[in-house]
Amino acid sequence: MDGPLKELFSLIPMYERMFDIDDSLKELFSNIPLFKGENQDRVIAHLMECPIATYAPGEFILKNGEFDENCCVLLVGRANVHLAGGVDHIEEDKVITEGEFFGEIAALSGLPRTADIKAADHCAVMQIPKDKMFEVLDEFPMVRSRIEDTYRRRILSNQLRKVPIFADLADSDLDVIKDKATINVFRKGEIIFKQGDRADAFYLILFGFVKVSTSKGRGAKTLAYLKGEQHFGEVALLKENGIRTATVTAINRTHLIKISRDDFVTFMSGRKDLRGALAEISKKREAIAQRMAGDMHLSDTLEATIEAGIIHTRSTHMLDITKCVQCGACVESCAKLHDGVSRLVRKGVRLNGFLMAVTSCRHCDDPACMYECPTGAIARDPSGEIYQKSFCIGCGMCVKSCPYNSLTLVEVHPAKKAGIFSKLLTRITSGRESDWVEVPVSEANFTLEPKGRLKKSGKKVVRCDMCDSYDFLGCVYNCPTGAMAMVNPSEYFSDLIPNE
């Protein structure tokens, strides 16, 4: 029996003295609550190739804010959880001991880590990749039940505390809500409820975005969009007629906490403070709705931003059309910094009379390209940047799956040394030389692998890497009029989000 697990046991003298390695594995797995009751040989066969990471005392196992989709099992040692107020933590002042699992929320949802977990002792941690975890969930029903139950308990405990009206509730009161709540998933474009429907539930967004709109005659008007940690649907529940005044639609894959009408009304009865807080939120939202209704320019901009899929991405090149002189400096500089191939197209989606979202990789929160890659060659680094690994086979599945046409295949030729000017520029900006690929400069939305330069012949997928090898964004820095900017859409359009 080979693999990281066997290697781990060769480093632990205690186990070598007591058992042979195969027996040691069975002994270890039989003592892990997550796997109890399952056939140990089958479990070991599934997890044998999972990497084992070791950590010294005080070393980070997981970091708040980083993207990492592994589910972890602590095999040896103890670890401390340092809360960051997010969803991917256990309980306050929690010490994780041998046999416990953690990190399942990020693995199931794709959210960044929202807690720091540090090794308290010398630790060995099994890292179960997302794909492997889903295999295990499909194969072992008891493991699935334990992970899903823990996922529900942890995510409800943490997310409900983030709702301002629930933040100061006693634990016993919060437990009442948790027992009644369910977690529902809505696909992109799926309607959660329609204007005119009878109010059926209170909703809290775990992650994702929703659009709030009203219709009159044949037309529809977008009033607002809401994102993770915001809630909706409560106002109609507390009114006598209980009729929805707007339609709410999932903008992307959205996970919601749902509390039924009867449970919500029962909980709110006699709680004047909570009802008052909800009334204040209702007033703020009504003010935003009136602002949107009276400003067609603002409403149309919001609608265009949502329809173009921009609002739920992490980074977007935004071009001020009134400042752009069409000199091409953005495209030219991008190509010179990236092996002769520009990673953006100076074309895109017009949001209004002066803003255009140009075509380039947006490093989506919910990246379709990464999920569709058959080889796992697309990954996300701790900052959230999506990049291609060196074993990309150029099949083009990610290109076809990208809903924004931000990726494409590029022919890669044997590397050719850059000229003296290019070498000098690279040394000045990044402190290293680069082998340039002999591809003509073009306005194609191409990038090469952010973590290394392509040198072999063939086709590779390319995308914007936000100039991670340099201290500046080439397209933004070299724009002579300041027309180009890289923005986080959620922050850039924050005035259109109700602030609660």
Summary of the structure (lengths in Angstrom):
residues: 500
radius of gyration: 25.7
end to end distance: 55.6
largest distance: 79.1
contacts: 1571
relative contact order: 0.09
helix: 34%
strand: 25%
